[in-house]
Amino acid sequence: MRKSLTTKATAAIAAAAMLTSMAGCGAQTEAPASTDSQQPAETTTETATAEASTETAAAEETTSDEYDPYQIITDADGNPIDLGGMEIIIRDWWSGDEAEPQNDYEESLKNYRDWLQETYNFTMKSQAMSDWGSTPTDFVDYATTGGDENYIFTLRDDPAITSAMANGLMYDLSTLDCLDFSQDKFQRNLLHEQYAKGDAIYAMFAGYSEARTGVYFNKRILTEAGIDPDSIYDMQADGTWTWDKFEELLSKVQQDKDNDGTVDIYGLTLNEGVMTTEAVFSNGGSYIDKDASGKFVYNLESPETLEALEWTVSIFDKYDAEVANPEGAEWDYYKEQFLNGQAAFLVEDEYAGCPGNFLEDMQDEIGFVMFPKGPKMNDYINVWSNNPVAIPACYDAEKAWKLAFAWNLWTNAPDAEYVDYNGYISTARNGKFDERAVDETITMMTEKGTVAFHGMVPNLNLGSDFVWNIGPGAVVSEQVEAIRDTWKAYVDEANK
């Protein structure tokens, strides 16, 4: 017989729960949410499906038998909470028809969610109703005009969304007592802190954070240059993987093999904007910060940030294979360069090595480590960027509570066995990663990170404003001077 709880216990039932939400499943396969990437990465049905899969090994650790997601939450009369037959849609830009369960985890999840819908009288599904580009505008339009639908929106970092937050179009989730942001499933990604203003919280994400920017390396090229590929993992493990070590390796692998004055193997190829932002945070810097009162702070000219920017440009100048791009090459030609063995290292997001993405075509064996730490940091850091989940503020309090109640239970672990389940690890095992990348690097990335606040300042477009101008030959002081007053004005306006 199932146990029953009062509504006061709504938050307590999931105190130990952890599961990447179905809305979060797409986060692993879509483009980096920050604007330092020039366009979205490839999203495939195969990749999205893979994220929801698991292997037996991924769930070896179980928690206490005290966790029971099937406890029934009741109203004041002792009856299960009744959501009145609501048909709830989690809007996103990638979800298709629900696939049949392929393993024990998916079977457990389906059984749990079927039980939820029957017990609390609702239906819920994820459905693609926008595309990556139109999602922010679609949310603003709907939140402005309203509607009879029961939508929960999966969004992305975008000036339109941050303006929506500032203009009262996103429901304040902190007012809904069915959500407890001290739970592990929220603390593991901190997105609610990113989308907070004062005591208000406007978006959430459930589960481990998506792994983001790291350093791929071609093991064959390193070995031919006299470098043991495992030595990079060893440095990561013992804390000695630093900017200096990275540059030392870059200098060893970059080669003019036939002595004709032209580099044949470059040290590095990449989307420069991805590395620039990761380098800034790897040195303890940021573009925009928050102070103790919750106000935004212009941080582009902090010593940590400027040092990172100068170092990044120096690396681009010495080792970036961009100079070898053929005339008229597309912006993402760097992918071909790495696949073809034209560069030893690739700074890129973790998604690239997952099923359905471009590194599937890599013939050489590759490794993957976190971005090295700068001189101002004592540890590695990953800049988390997950897809925020929001409820439009055009809904009344009762409807918003019901939507949050359903979503909160929907994103709980289906069984004690899966309380610590990490979907990103399971997906990575099916990709191009070696064992140490999965067990060490990607695990670390999902557990060790920070949130960025530059996407929360309305009108600030990180890529076009600044980051895309930081490349080979860039003069950092000139780029900073060109945007300084504009960004300070944006920050002042956001703090009003």
Backbone torsions as a table, in degrees:
resi	resn	phi	psi	omega
1	MET	NA	131.7	-177.7
2	ARG	-73.5	145.2	177.0
3	LYS	-77.3	158.3	-179.0
4	SER	-123.5	142.4	-180.0
5	LEU	-123.8	155.3	171.2
6	THR	-82.4	167.6	-179.8
7	THR	-62.9	-24.3	177.6
8	LYS	-63.3	-19.3	-178.0
9	ALA	-96.9	10.3	-177.0
10	THR	-51.2	-49.1	-176.7
11	ALA	-72.3	-31.3	-172.8
12	ALA	-68.5	-26.8	-174.5
13	ILE	-64.7	-21.9	-175.7
14	ALA	-114.0	21.5	-173.0
15	ALA	-57.8	-32.9	179.6
16	ALA	-100.8	2.9	-169.5
17	ALA	-76.0	147.5	176.7
18	MET	-154.4	120.8	173.1
19	LEU	-159.5	132.6	175.1
20	THR	-63.8	127.4	-176.5
21	SER	-68.2	162.8	174.9
22	MET	-63.4	-32.5	175.5
23	ALA	-64.8	-36.7	-179.5
24	GLY	-73.3	-18.4	-177.5
25	CYS	-56.0	-38.3	-179.1
26	GLY	-71.1	-18.1	-174.9
27	ALA	-61.5	-30.6	-176.6
28	GLN	-72.5	-23.3	-171.8
29	THR	-109.6	-9.4	-179.2
30	GLU	-92.8	-177.7	-175.3
31	ALA	-69.0	156.9	171.4
32	PRO	-53.0	131.7	-175.5
33	ALA	-71.4	-20.2	179.0
34	SER	-76.3	157.9	-175.2
35	THR	-85.9	11.7	177.5
36	ASP	-86.2	5.6	172.3
37	SER	-106.8	144.5	-170.7
38	GLN	-81.4	-25.8	176.3
39	GLN	-163.6	162.3	-175.0
40	PRO	-65.1	149.7	175.6
41	ALA	-77.1	170.2	-179.4
42	GLU	-67.2	136.3	174.5
43	THR	-119.6	125.7	-179.2
44	THR	-124.5	152.7	176.8
45	THR	-58.5	-38.1	-179.5
46	GLU	-60.7	-41.7	-178.0
47	THR	-68.2	-44.6	-179.1
48	ALA	-63.1	-39.7	178.7
49	THR	-67.0	-38.4	-177.5
50	ALA	-62.2	-31.8	-177.1
51	GLU	-65.7	-29.5	-179.0
52	ALA	-83.6	-2.2	-178.8
53	SER	-89.0	166.6	178.5
54	THR	-150.9	166.4	173.1
55	GLU	-118.1	158.1	-179.8
56	THR	-56.3	-37.9	-178.0
57	ALA	-63.8	-24.7	-177.0
58	ALA	-74.1	-14.1	-175.8
59	ALA	-121.8	31.5	-176.7
60	GLU	-67.4	-35.0	-178.4
61	GLU	-86.0	126.6	177.9
62	THR	-116.0	159.1	-179.8
63	THR	-101.9	-175.1	-177.7
64	SER	-60.0	149.3	177.3
65	ASP	-67.0	-5.9	179.8
66	GLU	-67.2	-25.4	-179.8
67	TYR	-74.8	120.7	178.8
68	ASP	-139.0	101.9	-178.2
69	PRO	-70.1	-10.0	-178.0
70	TYR	-90.7	7.7	173.8
71	GLN	-62.2	137.7	-175.4
72	ILE	-94.8	129.7	177.8
73	ILE	-93.5	127.5	-173.7
74	THR	-115.3	162.4	175.9
75	ASP	-87.6	-172.0	-176.4
76	ALA	-62.9	-23.1	179.9
77	ASP	-92.5	3.5	178.9
78	GLY	85.8	9.1	178.8
79	ASN	-96.7	150.5	176.9
80	PRO	-56.4	141.9	175.3
81	ILE	-52.1	131.0	-177.5
82	ASP	-112.0	116.2	-179.9
83	LEU	-90.7	10.9	169.1
84	GLY	67.9	26.3	178.2
85	GLY	75.8	22.0	-179.4
86	MET	-56.8	136.4	172.4
87	GLU	-102.9	103.2	-172.9
88	ILE	-101.3	134.2	176.9
89	ILE	-120.0	125.8	170.9
90	ILE	-88.8	105.1	-176.1
91	ARG	-77.4	135.0	173.8
92	ASP	-148.9	-160.6	-178.6
93	TRP	-127.5	16.9	-177.8
94	TRP	-137.9	-19.6	-170.4
95	SER	-72.6	135.3	174.8
96	GLY	-113.2	-152.9	179.2
97	ASP	-65.9	144.5	-179.5
98	GLU	-67.0	129.8	-179.7
99	ALA	-84.7	156.4	175.7
100	GLU	-70.0	146.2	179.3
101	PRO	-57.0	138.0	-178.0
102	GLN	-110.5	-7.4	-177.4
103	ASN	-158.7	-179.5	-175.1
104	ASP	-62.4	-39.7	-179.9
105	TYR	-63.2	-48.6	-178.5
106	GLU	-63.7	-35.0	177.0
107	GLU	-66.2	-42.8	178.5
108	SER	-63.6	-41.5	-180.0
109	LEU	-65.1	-42.9	179.5
110	LYS	-63.7	-43.6	-179.9
111	ASN	-62.2	-41.9	179.9
112	TYR	-64.3	-46.1	-177.8
113	ARG	-70.5	-32.6	173.1
114	ASP	-62.0	-42.5	179.3
115	TRP	-64.5	-42.7	178.1
116	LEU	-56.9	-48.4	-175.7
117	GLN	-65.0	-37.9	178.8
118	GLU	-71.7	-42.2	-175.6
119	THR	-67.9	-42.2	-174.3
120	TYR	-105.7	8.2	171.0
121	ASN	60.0	62.7	174.5
122	PHE	-155.2	166.8	169.5
123	THR	-126.5	150.2	179.8
124	MET	-146.2	140.1	174.5
125	LYS	-154.1	155.6	172.7
126	SER	-92.1	139.4	-176.5
127	GLN	-147.9	134.5	175.8
128	ALA	-75.0	116.6	-179.1
129	MET	-127.8	0.6	175.9
130	SER	-140.9	178.9	166.4
131	ASP	-114.5	174.8	-174.5
132	TRP	-56.0	-40.8	-175.9
133	GLY	-74.0	-36.8	-173.3
134	SER	-89.5	-9.3	-174.7
135	THR	-52.8	-49.4	-178.8
136	PRO	-59.7	-45.5	-179.2
137	THR	-65.8	-38.9	178.8
138	ASP	-60.2	-41.0	178.9
139	PHE	-65.6	-47.6	-178.9
140	VAL	-59.7	-43.9	-179.9
141	ASP	-61.3	-44.7	-177.6
142	TYR	-69.5	-44.4	-179.0
143	ALA	-64.9	-24.3	178.9
144	THR	-79.5	-41.7	-174.6
145	THR	-96.2	-27.6	-178.4
146	GLY	79.3	179.4	-179.6
147	GLY	178.5	170.6	-178.3
148	ASP	-87.3	-7.7	-177.8
149	GLU	-68.5	167.1	176.2
150	ASN	-115.1	82.6	-174.1
151	TYR	-103.4	136.9	163.3
152	ILE	-114.6	126.9	-172.7
153	PHE	-99.2	131.2	167.5
154	THR	-95.1	124.1	-171.9
155	LEU	-118.7	-171.7	173.9
156	ARG	-144.7	160.2	177.1
157	ASP	-58.3	122.6	-179.1
158	ASP	-165.4	144.3	178.6
159	PRO	-54.0	-33.5	179.2
160	ALA	-63.8	-35.6	-179.7
161	ILE	-73.6	-42.0	179.6
162	THR	-67.2	-32.9	174.3
163	SER	-67.7	-38.0	177.2
164	ALA	-61.0	-39.9	177.3
165	MET	-62.5	-44.9	-177.8
166	ALA	-67.9	-25.7	-175.5
167	ASN	-103.4	16.9	171.6
168	GLY	76.2	24.5	-179.8
169	LEU	-94.6	-6.7	-179.6
170	MET	-112.6	131.7	-175.3
171	TYR	-67.2	138.6	177.8
172	ASP	-76.8	102.3	-175.2
173	LEU	-70.1	-19.9	-179.8
174	SER	-67.6	-14.9	-179.9
175	THR	-87.1	-3.6	-176.3
176	LEU	-100.4	112.5	-172.9
177	ASP	-73.9	-2.9	176.4
178	CYS	-84.9	-3.3	178.3
179	LEU	-113.2	131.3	178.2
180	ASP	-123.8	102.8	-173.8
181	PHE	-78.4	3.4	171.5
182	SER	-86.8	-6.4	178.4
183	GLN	-62.9	152.8	178.6
184	ASP	-56.8	-38.5	-174.1
185	LYS	-66.4	-21.8	174.1
186	PHE	-93.7	-37.7	-178.8
187	GLN	-68.1	-21.2	-178.8
188	ARG	-75.7	-6.9	178.7
189	ASN	-134.6	-21.8	174.5
190	LEU	60.9	17.6	-178.8
191	LEU	-62.5	-33.1	179.7
192	HIS	-62.7	-26.7	175.7
193	GLU	-74.2	-35.5	177.6
194	GLN	-63.3	-40.0	-177.6
195	TYR	-100.6	41.1	178.3
196	ALA	-113.5	150.7	173.6
197	LYS	-142.5	110.7	-171.6
198	GLY	64.7	-129.8	178.6
199	ASP	-89.2	-6.4	-176.6
200	ALA	-83.5	146.5	177.5
201	ILE	-127.8	127.4	-172.2
202	TYR	-113.0	-6.7	179.1
203	ALA	-155.2	162.5	-176.4
204	MET	-147.7	166.9	175.6
205	PHE	-153.1	141.9	-176.9
206	ALA	-112.1	124.4	171.3
207	GLY	115.8	-176.6	175.5
208	TYR	-59.5	148.3	178.5
209	SER	-76.2	150.1	176.2
210	GLU	-66.0	136.5	172.2
211	ALA	-65.3	144.2	-176.3
212	ARG	-124.7	-120.6	-168.2
213	THR	-79.5	130.8	175.8
214	GLY	-144.2	-167.9	-176.9
215	VAL	-120.5	114.8	172.4
216	TYR	-85.8	149.1	175.8
217	PHE	-141.1	144.2	180.0
218	ASN	-85.4	111.9	-174.6
219	LYS	-65.8	-34.8	-179.7
220	ARG	-64.2	-47.3	-178.7
221	ILE	-63.1	-40.9	179.1
222	LEU	-64.1	-43.8	-179.0
223	THR	-62.1	-42.6	179.2
224	GLU	-64.9	-24.8	178.4
225	ALA	-89.5	5.6	177.9
226	GLY	83.7	21.3	-179.3
227	ILE	-111.7	128.3	175.7
228	ASP	-76.7	115.4	-178.0
229	PRO	-56.0	-35.0	-179.5
230	ASP	-66.3	-19.5	-179.4
231	SER	-64.3	-26.0	178.4
232	ILE	-71.8	-42.3	174.4
233	TYR	-61.3	-39.7	-179.3
234	ASP	-63.8	-41.4	177.2
235	MET	-63.6	-41.6	177.2
236	GLN	-59.4	-42.1	-176.8
237	ALA	-68.5	-37.1	-176.7
238	ASP	-96.9	6.2	173.3
239	GLY	85.0	13.1	-177.5
240	THR	-105.4	10.3	178.6
241	TRP	-81.7	99.1	-172.3
242	THR	-124.7	171.9	175.1
243	TRP	-54.7	-44.7	-177.5
244	ASP	-61.1	-42.6	179.2
245	LYS	-65.2	-39.4	178.6
246	PHE	-61.0	-47.3	-179.4
247	GLU	-65.6	-34.4	177.1
248	GLU	-60.8	-42.1	178.5
249	LEU	-69.8	-39.4	178.2
250	LEU	-58.3	-41.3	-178.8
251	SER	-67.7	-29.7	-179.3
252	LYS	-77.0	-35.0	-174.2
253	VAL	-87.9	-24.0	-179.6
254	GLN	-71.7	123.4	-169.3
255	GLN	-141.3	141.5	164.8
256	ASP	-102.0	90.2	-168.8
257	LYS	-68.3	-30.1	-178.1
258	ASP	-107.2	11.5	175.2
259	ASN	54.4	38.0	178.3
260	ASP	-100.8	9.5	179.3
261	GLY	86.0	1.5	179.2
262	THR	-118.3	131.7	179.6
263	VAL	-66.6	131.0	178.1
264	ASP	-97.0	-37.8	177.2
265	ILE	-125.2	117.1	179.9
266	TYR	-86.7	157.6	177.9
267	GLY	-68.5	-36.1	-165.2
268	LEU	-148.1	142.8	166.8
269	THR	-139.3	151.6	-170.4
270	LEU	178.7	167.7	161.7
271	ASN	-85.4	108.1	-169.5
272	GLU	-55.5	-36.2	-178.3
273	GLY	-61.4	-34.3	179.7
274	VAL	-63.9	-44.8	-179.4
275	MET	-69.7	-38.8	-177.3
276	THR	-57.2	-48.8	-178.7
277	THR	-66.4	-42.9	179.7
278	GLU	-64.1	-38.0	179.2
279	ALA	-63.2	-40.8	179.3
280	VAL	-59.1	-48.5	-178.6
281	PHE	-72.8	-29.0	179.7
282	SER	-69.3	-10.6	177.2
283	ASN	-110.0	13.1	179.8
284	GLY	80.9	13.3	179.6
285	GLY	-97.9	-175.9	175.9
286	SER	-168.2	170.6	175.2
287	TYR	-91.3	-45.2	177.6
288	ILE	-131.9	136.8	179.3
289	ASP	-121.7	-179.2	173.1
290	LYS	-126.4	141.0	177.6
291	ASP	-92.3	-177.4	-175.2
292	ALA	-62.0	-25.6	-179.2
293	SER	-85.8	-3.3	179.9
294	GLY	91.0	6.3	178.9
295	LYS	-87.2	148.7	178.7
296	PHE	-72.1	147.7	-179.4
297	VAL	-130.2	127.7	174.3
298	TYR	-67.3	122.8	-172.7
299	ASN	-128.9	11.2	-175.8
300	LEU	-62.1	-28.4	-176.4
301	GLU	-105.2	20.9	172.6
302	SER	-67.9	151.7	-179.9
303	PRO	-56.0	-39.0	-178.2
304	GLU	-65.3	-42.4	-178.7
305	THR	-68.5	-46.9	-179.1
306	LEU	-63.2	-39.5	178.2
307	GLU	-61.2	-41.9	180.0
308	ALA	-65.1	-42.4	-179.7
309	LEU	-63.7	-43.4	179.1
310	GLU	-65.0	-41.8	179.2
311	TRP	-64.5	-41.6	-179.2
312	THR	-60.6	-46.6	179.4
313	VAL	-62.1	-38.6	179.1
314	SER	-63.9	-36.7	177.0
315	ILE	-67.3	-43.8	177.6
316	PHE	-59.2	-43.9	-177.7
317	ASP	-61.1	-36.6	-174.1
318	LYS	-89.3	-36.5	-165.3
319	TYR	-127.1	-3.9	-174.6
320	ASP	-74.5	126.8	-179.1
321	ALA	-76.4	3.0	180.0
322	GLU	-56.3	-31.5	-179.1
323	VAL	-63.7	-19.1	-179.4
324	ALA	-93.1	1.2	179.5
325	ASN	-62.8	134.6	176.4
326	PRO	-67.1	154.1	-179.4
327	GLU	-59.1	131.7	179.4
328	GLY	82.1	9.6	-179.0
329	ALA	-64.7	148.1	176.7
330	GLU	-67.9	161.8	-177.3
331	TRP	-60.8	-27.1	-176.9
332	ASP	-101.0	27.2	178.2
333	TYR	-62.4	-20.1	179.2
334	TYR	-56.7	-27.7	179.9
335	LYS	-63.7	-44.8	178.5
336	GLU	-62.6	-38.4	-179.1
337	GLN	-61.6	-41.7	-179.8
338	PHE	-72.4	-42.7	179.3
339	LEU	-60.2	-34.6	-177.1
340	ASN	-87.8	3.6	178.5
341	GLY	74.7	25.0	-180.0
342	GLN	-85.5	-11.6	178.4
343	ALA	-144.3	147.8	-176.7
344	ALA	-84.4	-33.1	-175.9
345	PHE	-121.0	147.8	176.7
346	LEU	-134.3	119.2	172.1
347	VAL	-91.1	117.9	-172.9
348	GLU	-160.2	163.4	177.6
349	ASP	-73.7	156.0	-176.1
350	GLU	-61.1	-28.8	-177.5
351	TYR	-55.5	-29.4	-173.3
352	ALA	-60.7	-26.7	-180.0
353	GLY	-96.4	3.1	-179.2
354	CYS	-86.1	163.2	-178.5
355	PRO	-54.1	136.8	176.3
356	GLY	88.5	2.0	-178.0
357	ASN	-115.2	175.3	-161.2
358	PHE	-65.2	-25.6	-179.5
359	LEU	-73.7	-5.4	172.8
360	GLU	-59.7	-25.6	-178.2
361	ASP	-87.2	2.3	-178.4
362	MET	-71.9	126.2	179.8
363	GLN	-86.7	-37.8	178.4
364	ASP	-75.8	153.8	176.3
365	GLU	-74.9	140.4	-177.0
366	ILE	-125.0	157.7	172.3
367	GLY	-118.7	171.2	-176.6
368	PHE	-152.7	123.9	178.3
369	VAL	-130.1	166.2	175.2
370	MET	-66.9	158.9	176.6
371	PHE	-64.6	138.0	-176.7
372	PRO	-64.3	155.2	-178.1
373	LYS	-86.8	146.0	178.2
374	GLY	-84.2	174.7	-176.6
375	PRO	-65.7	-17.9	-179.0
376	LYS	-95.4	4.6	-178.3
377	MET	-119.7	145.3	177.5
378	ASN	-97.5	-10.3	-177.5
379	ASP	-147.7	167.0	177.9
380	TYR	-76.6	155.8	179.7
381	ILE	-142.1	145.8	175.8
382	ASN	-118.9	133.6	179.2
383	VAL	-88.2	103.8	-177.6
384	TRP	-71.7	140.7	178.9
385	SER	-148.6	89.9	-177.0
386	ASN	-104.6	166.3	-179.4
387	ASN	-81.1	114.0	-180.0
388	PRO	-68.0	141.9	177.0
389	VAL	-109.2	127.0	-173.3
390	ALA	-135.6	156.4	174.2
391	ILE	-112.7	128.4	-179.0
392	PRO	-65.5	141.4	-176.2
393	ALA	-75.4	-4.6	176.3
394	CYS	-72.3	-12.3	177.7
395	TYR	-81.8	148.4	177.2
396	ASP	-78.4	172.0	-172.8
397	ALA	-61.4	-38.5	-179.1
398	GLU	-64.9	-44.9	-179.2
399	LYS	-67.1	-42.6	179.1
400	ALA	-61.5	-40.1	179.7
401	TRP	-63.3	-44.5	-178.2
402	LYS	-63.5	-41.8	179.0
403	LEU	-63.9	-43.7	179.8
404	ALA	-66.9	-38.7	178.6
405	PHE	-59.9	-48.2	-179.0
406	ALA	-64.9	-45.8	-178.1
407	TRP	-64.6	-38.3	-179.2
408	ASN	-61.5	-44.5	178.4
409	LEU	-71.2	-37.6	-179.9
410	TRP	-58.6	-31.5	-175.6
411	THR	-97.5	11.7	174.3
412	ASN	-83.5	159.4	176.1
413	ALA	-64.5	139.6	-177.4
414	PRO	-77.2	-10.4	-176.4
415	ASP	-165.0	155.9	179.7
416	ALA	-57.9	-29.7	-179.3
417	GLU	-61.0	-25.8	-173.2
418	TYR	-112.1	17.0	-179.5
419	VAL	-58.6	-36.8	179.9
420	ASP	-103.8	21.8	179.7
421	TYR	-65.3	133.0	179.6
422	ASN	-121.5	102.6	-175.3
423	GLY	-62.6	-29.4	-179.5
424	TYR	-67.0	-34.4	178.0
425	ILE	-66.1	-43.0	-179.7
426	SER	-62.8	-42.1	178.0
427	THR	-63.1	-43.6	-177.8
428	ALA	-61.1	-34.8	-179.9
429	ARG	-62.8	-22.9	179.5
430	ASN	-94.7	3.7	-177.8
431	GLY	-101.8	-149.4	-175.1
432	LYS	-92.6	4.6	-173.4
433	PHE	-79.9	145.2	173.8
434	ASP	-83.3	175.9	-173.0
435	GLU	-62.2	-40.7	-177.8
436	ARG	-70.3	-32.2	176.3
437	ALA	-62.5	-43.2	-178.9
438	VAL	-70.7	-53.1	-171.9
439	ASP	-73.6	-28.2	-177.2
440	GLU	-107.1	-61.8	-171.9
441	THR	-68.3	-56.4	-173.1
442	ILE	-69.1	-36.8	174.6
443	THR	-59.2	-44.3	179.0
444	MET	-63.4	-41.8	-178.6
445	MET	-60.5	-38.5	-178.3
446	THR	-77.8	-13.1	-177.4
447	GLU	-111.2	-18.6	-172.9
448	LYS	-125.5	102.8	-177.4
449	GLY	-165.5	-173.4	-179.8
450	THR	-146.3	164.7	175.2
451	VAL	-103.4	153.2	179.4
452	ALA	-108.9	147.7	-175.9
453	PHE	-109.5	-3.5	-177.6
454	HIS	-63.4	-28.3	178.6
455	GLY	-74.9	-7.0	-177.8
456	MET	-94.0	-5.4	-179.2
457	VAL	-93.8	112.9	-179.2
458	PRO	-55.1	140.0	177.1
459	ASN	80.2	-12.8	-179.9
460	LEU	-81.7	116.2	177.8
461	ASN	-110.6	97.4	-170.8
462	LEU	-54.9	-46.4	-175.9
463	GLY	-64.4	-62.9	-175.7
464	SER	-69.1	-29.6	179.1
465	ASP	-69.9	-38.8	-167.9
466	PHE	-147.0	-57.5	-167.0
467	VAL	-61.7	-38.4	-178.6
468	TRP	-67.1	-13.2	177.9
469	ASN	-90.6	-5.7	178.7
470	ILE	-94.3	98.3	-179.3
471	GLY	-147.6	-168.3	178.1
472	PRO	-54.7	131.6	177.5
473	GLY	83.1	-2.1	-179.0
474	ALA	-66.4	146.3	173.0
475	VAL	-106.2	107.0	-172.3
476	VAL	-58.0	-44.5	-176.9
477	SER	-59.6	-38.1	179.6
478	GLU	-68.0	-41.4	179.9
479	GLN	-66.9	-38.9	177.9
480	VAL	-65.8	-45.3	-179.5
481	GLU	-61.3	-36.1	-177.0
482	ALA	-67.7	-26.6	-174.7
483	ILE	-112.9	-10.2	-173.5
484	ARG	-50.9	-58.3	-174.4
485	ASP	-65.6	-37.0	179.2
486	THR	-62.8	-48.9	-178.8
487	TRP	-66.5	-38.1	177.2
488	LYS	-62.3	-37.8	176.7
489	ALA	-65.2	-40.9	177.7
490	TYR	-61.7	-43.1	-179.4
491	VAL	-64.3	-44.8	179.4
492	ASP	-60.2	-41.9	-179.6
493	GLU	-67.1	-39.6	-179.6
494	ALA	-66.5	-27.7	-178.0
495	ASN	-85.7	-1.8	-179.5
496	LYS	-71.7	NA	NA
